[in-house]
Amino acid sequence: MRFVLDCDTGSDDAIAIFAAVGHPGLDLVAVTTVNGNVALEHVTDNTLRALDLAGADVPVRAGAVRPLVRPDLPVPRHVLNKDSAFQKHGLGLPEAVSAVRDGHAVPFLVDFFMDAANADVTLVATGPLTNLALALALEPRLVERIPRLVVMGGAHGNGNVTVAAEFNFWADPEAAEAVLSAGLREVVIVPLDATHSAPLTEADCSALEVNAVGTAAASLIRHRIETDRAAHATAAAPVHDPMCVAYLARPDLFTATVEAHVSVETAGARTLGQLLVDTRPWKPEPANATVALRASAEVYREFLAEALT
């Protein structure tokens, strides 16, 4: 299956890249980067490092340096991450030897998906949706040309950056709302509900350590486990972004989903970036997305083992 990855490469995006390259049933044809987990220049460098380690010659184009409307994240990164090393530049991966391609990610996405030769290519977005929102504004016909969008973002239950919001949608709520309300043909949302239902453990890390890529992935997962242990006294951690890639190869990954009308809060003082999933039987608007609520930990582990080892 061919797909384009739009990402803000931190640790879980890097694992998603490793899996996208390594799985025999997947064909990663291009990567676009967006401001998110870290600043765009570091996102792009992290992306190149991950692709180089995986041995993949995949074109990378850099995209939006800031959110769609706002000058910065709702809480600027230097304040938000003042005492945190959860996402860091370099990710402990070897320095990149490849280079980013010329041209901005947004016109690339427009040209790519307007080309009839790419009518079967899925778009997977694992960061803020700024690039896609800009592309849709530049070329509204994309709503009919992108066959499927798979998004890591939102939470039907509690968020992570705030009680209401997950980071990707919170980082650029206006972009998330613009994309989800655009009328795309098929949208699959992978929120925290699904990713938290299938956390990975130290045993899962050990099982991956059979080659350089698996060992790098295990190191990144361990860092997430240790961070979660310090905050929540748990010995497992959700690894969000690779779940979007896993779904492409293993559509049986999700064990509970709901078809619903979804939207994103852009103005609430306490609810900014919240994903609203309207499951009421009398909802006034038709469903515009499939929302994953639970995932199979067994299927997820099987996918990662096949892709990374």
N, C-alpha and C positions, 0 to 999 in steps of 0.2 A: 504494500500500500504506500503510495506516494503522499508526502505531506511537507508543509512548510512549518517551521517552528518560529514563533515570535516570543522572545523571552527576555528576562532581566537577570541574567545568570548569576545566581548565588549557588549555594551548595546543592539544593534539590534540582534546579535547572541543569546543573552540570551532570547529575546522575541521569536526568532525562535525556540529555545529549548522548551520553555513553550508551544508554539503552536504545535510543533511536538508531545509532550507528551499528550497534552490535546485533540487533534482532534480525534474523533472516527474512522475516515477513514484512519488514519496514524499509522504506526508501526515503531518507531525509534529503530533500532536493535543495533546500535553501534555509538559511537562518537570518532572521532580522532581530535587532536588539533594541531595547527600550529602557529608559530611565526607570529604576525601581528599587530592587534590593540594595544596589549601590549606584553611584553615579554612572552615567552612560559610558564614559571612557573605560571604567573598570568592568562594567557589564560586558562590553565588547571584548576586552582583553581576556576576561574569564572565559568567554565563549570560545575564543580562538584557542586558548590553552586546553579546554576540554576536547575540542575537535582534534587538535594535534595529538593529544595523548591517545585518543581513540583511533588515530590513523585515518581520518576522514578528510577528503578534499571537498568540502562543502562550502559554497560561497556564503559569506557573511556580510551583511550591510547594516550599518548603524542607523538608528532612527531618532525618535523624539528625545530631546535632552531634558524636557520638563513636562508636567501634566498639560492636558488640553487647554484648560482655562486658567488654572492657578499658576503662580510663579514658582511654586515649590510644593512639596508634600504638605498636607494639612498641618502636620507638625514637622518642621524642617528636619532633615536627616541628622544634622549635627546635634540637634536636641533630642530627637527620638532615640538615637543610638549612642548617646553620650557615654554610657557605661556598659555598652554591649559590644562583644566581638563575635556575635552570632554569624553575621555575614561579613566576610572580609575580602579584601582585594587579593587576588591570586589563588585563593582556595587551597593553597599548599600544592598546586599543580606546577609542573615545569613551565618555564617561560615559553611563550608562543613563538613559533618560527614562521607561521603563516601570517597573512595580512588581511585586513578588512578590505572589501571591494569598494571601488569608487561608486558614488551615487548614494542618495538617501533611501532609506528603507521604504518610505511611504510611496513614492512613485514606482518603486520596484514592485510593491504589492499590487498596485493598480495595474501596471502593465502585465504582471505575471498572471493574475486571475482574469483579466480581460482577454487573454490569449486562449483561444478555443482548445489549443493543445493541452491546456492544464485544467480542463473541465472536471477531471476526476480527482484533483488534488485537495486534500483536507488541509485546513488551517488550524494549527494547535497554538493556543496563546497561554503562556504560563506566567505572564507578568501583567502589569497594568495595560489597559487596552488602548493606550494613546495612539499608537501607530495605526491600528485598525480604524479608530474613530476618524483620524485625519484622512485615511484612504477613502473611507465612505463619504466624507464631506467633499473630497476632491472628485470622486467618481461614484455617484449614487447607484449606478447600474451594477456595482459590485454585489449588491444584495441578491441579485439573481445569478451571479457568476461564481460566487464561493459556494461550493456544494455542501460543505459542512464545516462548522466551527466548533471546536472542542476547547473549553475554557476552564482553567483552574482559577477559581475565584468565588468569593462569597461564603456565607454560612447561613443555613436555615436555622440553626441554633445559635450558640454563642460564637462571637468572633475571636480574633487573636490580638490584633493591634488595639482594638477597643472591645468592650463587651458586645457591641452590635456588629462590628465590621471585621472582615478579613482584610489582610494587607493589600492585595492587588486592587480590589475595588475601592478601598479607602484611599489608596495612593492617587487615584485619578477617578473619582466617582462620576464626574461629568462624562468622561470617555466611556466608562462602563455602561452608563445609562444610554448614551447615544448608540452604542453598538447593540445592546439588547433590545432597544426599541426600533431598530432600523428595519426589521422585517426579513432578516436572513432566512434562508430556506430551511436550515436545520442547525439548531444550537444545542449542544450538550454541555451542561455546567457541572463541574466537579468541585463541590464546595468542601469546606472543612469537615462536614458531617461524614462524607465518604472517606476522606483521607485519614481522619482520626479513627475510623472503624477498623483500619487494617494497619496498625503501627508495626514497625520493624524493630527487631531485638538484636542483642549482641550475637546470638546464635546465627541470625540471618547474616550479620556482617561476616562472621567467620566462614560461612558457607560460600561467600563471594570471593574470598582471597585465594584465587587460583591463577591470576594473571595480573598484569599491571593495571588494567582498567578496573577489574573487580576489586583490587586492593585499594585503588583510589576511591572508588565508590564506598567501600566499607569504611574508610577513614572519614569521609564526609558524613556518613550516616552515624558513626560513633560520636562525632562532634555534636550532632543534633540530639542524640540520646543523652549525652552528658549535660548538654544545656537544659534539656527537659528535666533531667533528674535533679539538677540544682534548683529548678523552679517548682517542680511538682512531685519530687520523690518517686518518679517512675523509672522503670528500666526498659522503656521502649519509647519510640518516637514516630510520629507520622512523617512520611516523606512524600510531600504533596505532588510536585510537578510530574514525576515519572508516571503517576497514575493516569494522566491524560494520554501519554504515549502507550501505556499498557493497554488502555481501552481500545486503541486502534487494532492491536494484534489479538486481544482477548476480549471480545464484546461480551463475554460471560462474566467479566470482572465485577460488574455491579449487581448486587443481589436485591436492591430496593431502589426504585426510581419513581419519579412523579412527573407527569406532564402538567405544566402550570404556566400561568402568566407570571413573568418575573420582571422586576424593575429594581433600580438602585436609588437609594436616598441621596440627594445632592445638597440638601439644605438643613437637615436636622442638626441641632447643636450637640446632641448626644448620640445621634444615629447616623452620622455622615458615613456614606459608603455601605450602609446595610443593604444586603440582598433581601428583597421582599418576594416571597414565594406564595402566590395566591392559590391555595388549594381548596377554597370554598366551592361548594357545588353550584352556588349562584353567582360565581365571579362574573363581572360584567365584560371582561375582555378575554378573548380566546388564548389558549396556551401558546406561548412563543418559545418554549425551551423544554428540554428534558433535564431534570435535576437529579443527580445521583445522591442517594441518601445513605447507602451502605455499600461496602465492597467486601469481596472475599479475600481474606488474608492469604489463603492457600493459593488462589489464582495469581495474586500479586507476586508472591514469592516465586511461583513457577515462572512467571514472565521474567522477573529480574534474573533468575538463574540462567534462563535460556539466552537472555540478551547480554549479560555481563560476564558469563563464564564460558 
